[in-house]
């Protein structure tokens, strides 16, 4: 079995490979021109939505913290959520922020170690449920559905995909059986029992609703940044594209989705012949990279206050 360290370096290699390929193909002059002609008021108004997004993330986490009887004032929860966004932005992988939040909750409530993990996992589950609903709509109505139908109808190589998924399911069952019959089995069953109870009541419904608002806000921000760059894309296209992309980025293929995000954007932009308003000859590659860079810069900019808060609180 491949070790965690080996998987990490393989993901780094995948990100580096994709980024290198894109870097060699991108028209840097065209990319620079797109970024220089950005509409500052639209970009600033879009960026200003980020604190609201982080506040909603804190509100969703608070639902499960309260359910686990972990009592914290909302400003503290907001600070930890913001710090989590910082570590998610600067550390490889998408779980760095969760680890920091679990560590801090365990430090403040040593008797609530299992509950702190459950609150984080339940928080993630609610986000995934809402994203799955959006992604299902995108897969059924977007270009990916047409490609899948075509591939399944004419290409027998899809049988290899089915075989691979079957093998993955068998390996997963083997791992679960091994864990169940090891000394970790009791702890795992206890954790899953707590998680099951936490996802059984109306708190999950409320969290999924908050998650839906968070996702819609994310999609709106992407649309705002695209329009700030002059990219001629509709909000309906964003609703079709972004849930599918965000779902695929959950696959452990690259580091923080770097490289894969841009490749997926290029696919959708090319399929829809997306261009800059007034410049129909603009390349999908430059458009995808420019909007991706703008989004990453915004994410890093707004995550910095969370890092500052975290390290000041530790001193």
C-alpha positions in Angstrom: 0.0 0.0 0.0 1.3 3.5 -0.9 2.3 5.5 2.2 0.8 8.9 3.0 4.1 10.6 2.3 4.4 9.0 -1.1 0.8 10.0 -2.0 1.6 13.6 -0.9 4.6 13.8 -3.2 2.7 12.2 -6.1 0.0 14.9 -5.7 2.8 17.6 -5.6 4.2 16.1 -8.8 0.7 16.1 -10.5 0.2 19.8 -9.6 3.7 20.7 -10.8 3.2 18.8 -14.1 -0.1 20.5 -14.8 1.1 23.9 -13.9 4.2 23.5 -16.0 2.2 22.4 -19.0 -0.1 25.4 -18.6 2.8 27.8 -18.1 4.5 26.7 -21.3 1.2 27.1 -23.3 -0.1 30.3 -21.9 0.3 33.6 -23.7 1.8 35.7 -21.0 1.3 39.0 -22.8 -2.4 38.2 -23.3 -2.7 37.1 -19.6 -1.0 40.3 -18.5 -3.3 42.4 -20.6 -6.3 40.7 -19.2 -5.2 41.4 -15.6 -4.2 45.0 -16.3 -7.6 45.8 -17.8 -9.5 44.5 -14.8 -12.6 46.4 -13.7 -11.4 47.5 -10.2 -14.9 48.5 -8.7 -16.4 45.1 -9.7 -13.4 43.2 -8.4 -13.4 45.1 -5.2 -17.1 44.7 -4.6 -16.7 40.9 -5.3 -13.7 40.6 -3.0 -15.7 42.4 -0.2 -18.0 39.4 0.0 -15.3 37.2 1.4 -15.7 38.2 5.1 -19.4 37.4 4.8 -18.4 34.0 3.4 -16.1 33.3 6.3 -18.8 34.4 8.8 -21.2 31.9 7.3 -18.6 29.2 7.6 -18.3 30.1 11.3 -22.0 30.0 11.7 -22.3 26.6 10.2 -19.5 25.2 12.4 -21.2 26.7 15.4 -24.3 24.6 14.8 -22.3 21.4 15.4 -20.1 22.8 18.2 -23.3 23.6 20.1 -24.7 20.2 19.4 -21.6 18.6 20.9 -22.0 20.9 23.9 -18.8 22.9 23.1 -19.7 26.4 24.2 -17.6 29.1 22.6 -18.5 32.8 22.0 -19.1 33.5 18.3 -16.2 35.9 18.0 -13.9 33.1 19.1 -15.5 30.7 16.6 -15.1 33.3 13.8 -11.5 33.8 14.7 -10.7 30.1 14.6 -12.6 29.7 11.3 -10.7 32.6 9.8 -7.4 31.1 11.1 -8.5 27.8 9.4 -8.9 29.6 6.1 -5.3 30.9 6.5 -3.8 27.5 7.1 -5.9 26.0 4.2 -4.4 28.7 1.9 -0.7 28.4 2.9 -0.4 24.7 3.7 -0.5 21.9 1.1 -3.7 20.0 1.3 -7.2 21.2 2.3 -7.3 19.8 5.8 -4.6 22.1 7.5 -7.3 24.4 8.8 -9.4 21.6 10.2 -6.4 20.2 12.1 -5.7 23.6 13.6 -9.3 24.0 14.7 -9.5 20.5 16.2 -6.2 21.2 18.1 -7.4 24.4 19.5 -10.8 23.0 20.6 -9.0 20.0 22.2 -6.7 22.4 24.0 -9.6 24.4 25.4 -11.8 21.3 26.1 -9.6 18.3 26.7 -12.6 16.2 27.6 -14.2 16.9 24.2 -11.6 15.4 21.9 -13.9 13.1 20.1 -16.7 15.7 20.0 -14.4 18.3 18.4 -13.5 15.9 15.6 -17.2 15.0 15.1 -18.1 18.7 14.8 -15.5 19.2 12.1 -16.5 16.0 10.2 -20.2 16.8 10.4 -19.5 20.4 9.2 -17.7 18.9 6.2 -20.5 16.4 5.5 -23.1 19.2 5.5 -21.0 21.1 2.9 -20.6 18.0 0.8 -24.3 17.2 0.8 -25.2 20.7 -0.5 -22.4 20.6 -3.1 -23.6 17.2 -4.3 -27.0 18.6 -5.0 -25.5 21.5 -7.1 -23.1 19.1 -8.8 -25.8 16.7 -9.7 -27.6 19.6 -11.5 -24.4 20.6 -13.3 -23.7 17.0 -14.4 -27.2 16.5 -15.7 -27.4 19.8 -17.6 -23.9 20.7 -18.5 -21.4 19.6 -21.2 -20.1 16.8 -19.0 -23.4 14.9 -19.3 -23.1 14.9 -23.1 -19.5 13.7 -23.0 -20.4 10.9 -20.6 -23.3 9.8 -22.7 -21.1 9.7 -25.8 -18.3 7.9 -24.1 -20.5 5.3 -22.5 -22.2 4.6 -25.8 -19.2 4.2 -28.1 -16.1 3.5 -25.9 -15.7 0.0 -24.3 -12.7 1.4 -22.3 -15.3 2.7 -19.8 -15.4 -0.9 -18.6 -11.9 -0.3 -17.2 -13.3 2.6 -15.2 -16.0 0.3 -13.8 -13.4 -2.3 -13.0 -11.3 0.3 -11.3 -14.2 1.5 -9.2 -15.0 -2.1 -8.2 -11.4 -2.7 -7.2 -11.5 0.5 -5.1 -14.7 -0.6 -3.4 -13.2 -4.0 -2.6 -10.0 -2.4 -1.2 -12.1 0.0 0.9 -14.1 -2.9 2.3 -10.9 -4.7 3.2 -9.5 -1.7 5.0 -12.8 -1.3 6.9 -12.7 -5.0 7.9 -9.1 -4.7 9.0 -9.8 -1.6 11.1 -12.9 -3.2 12.6 -11.0 -6.2 13.8 -8.0 -4.2 15.1 -7.6 -2.4 18.5 -8.9 0.7 16.7 -12.2 -0.9 15.9 -13.9 0.1 19.1 -12.7 3.7 18.8 -13.9 3.9 15.2 -17.3 2.5 16.0 -17.7 5.0 18.9 -16.7 7.9 16.7 -19.1 6.8 13.9 -21.9 6.4 16.5 -21.4 10.0 17.7 -21.3 11.2 14.1 -24.5 9.3 13.2 -26.3 11.0 16.1 -25.0 14.4 15.1 -26.3 14.0 11.6 -29.7 12.7 12.6 -31.6 15.8 13.7 -32.7 19.2 12.3 -29.2 20.7 12.9 -28.1 18.9 9.7 -30.9 20.5 7.7 -30.0 23.9 9.0 -26.3 23.3 8.2 -27.1 22.1 4.7 -29.1 25.3 4.1 -26.3 27.4 5.3 -23.9 25.4 3.1 -26.1 26.0 0.1 -25.9 29.8 0.7 -22.1 29.5 1.1 -21.8 27.7 -2.2 -24.1 30.2 -4.0 -21.9 33.0 -2.6 -18.8 31.2 -3.8 -20.4 30.9 -7.3 -21.4 34.5 -7.2 -17.8 35.6 -6.4 -16.4 33.6 -9.3 -19.0 35.2 -11.6 -18.0 38.6 -10.2 -14.3 38.1 -10.8 -15.0 36.7 -14.3 -17.1 39.8 -15.1 -14.4 42.1 -13.6 -12.0 40.6 -16.2 -14.5 41.1 -19.0 -15.2 37.4 -19.5 -18.4 36.9 -21.3 -20.0 34.1 -19.2 -23.5 33.9 -17.8 -24.4 33.1 -14.2 -26.3 30.0 -15.4 -23.0 28.7 -16.9 -21.2 29.4 -13.6 -23.9 27.4 -11.7 -23.5 24.5 -14.2 -19.6 24.6 -14.2 -18.5 25.4 -10.7 -20.2 22.7 -8.6 -18.7 20.1 -11.0 -15.3 21.6 -10.7 -15.4 21.9 -6.9 -16.5 18.3 -6.7 -13.7 17.0 -8.9 -11.2 19.1 -6.8 -12.1 17.0 -3.8 -10.3 14.1 -5.5 -6.8 13.6 -4.0 -5.1 14.2 -7.3 -3.3 17.5 -6.8 -2.3 19.9 -4.0 -5.2 22.2 -3.2 -6.5 21.6 -6.7 -3.6 23.6 -8.2 -3.3 22.7 -11.9 -6.5 20.6 -12.0 -8.7 23.7 -11.4 -7.2 25.5 -14.4 -7.5 22.4 -16.6 -11.1 22.1 -15.8 -11.8 25.8 -16.4 -10.1 25.5 -19.7 -12.3 22.6 -20.7 -15.5 24.5 -19.9 -14.4 27.8 -21.4 -13.4 26.0 -24.6 -16.6 24.1 -24.8 -18.7 27.2 -24.4 -16.3 29.3 -26.6 -16.1 31.8 -23.7 -14.2 35.0 -24.6 -13.6 38.5 -23.4 -16.4 40.9 -24.3 -15.3 42.7 -27.4 -12.5 40.3 -28.1 -13.9 37.0 -29.5 -10.4 35.7 -30.4 -9.3 35.6 -26.7 -7.9 32.2 -25.6 -9.7 30.0 -23.1 -6.3 29.2 -21.6 -5.5 32.8 -20.7 -9.1 33.4 -19.4 -9.0 30.4 -17.2 -5.6 31.2 -15.7 -6.5 34.9 -15.2 -9.7 34.2 -13.3 -8.0 31.5 -11.3 -5.1 33.8 -10.3 -7.6 36.5 -9.2 -9.5 34.1 -7.1 -6.3 32.7 -5.5 -5.0 36.2 -4.8 -8.3 37.1 -3.1 -8.3 33.9 -1.0 -4.7 34.6 0.2 -5.4 38.3 0.8 -8.4 37.7 3.0 -6.9 34.7 4.8 -4.0 36.8 6.2 -6.1 38.4 9.0 -6.9 34.9 10.2 -3.2 34.1 10.4 -2.4 37.4 12.2 -5.2 36.7 14.7 -4.1 33.2 15.3 -0.4 34.0 16.0 -1.3 37.1 18.1 -3.6 35.0 20.3 -0.8 32.5 20.8 1.7 35.2 22.1 
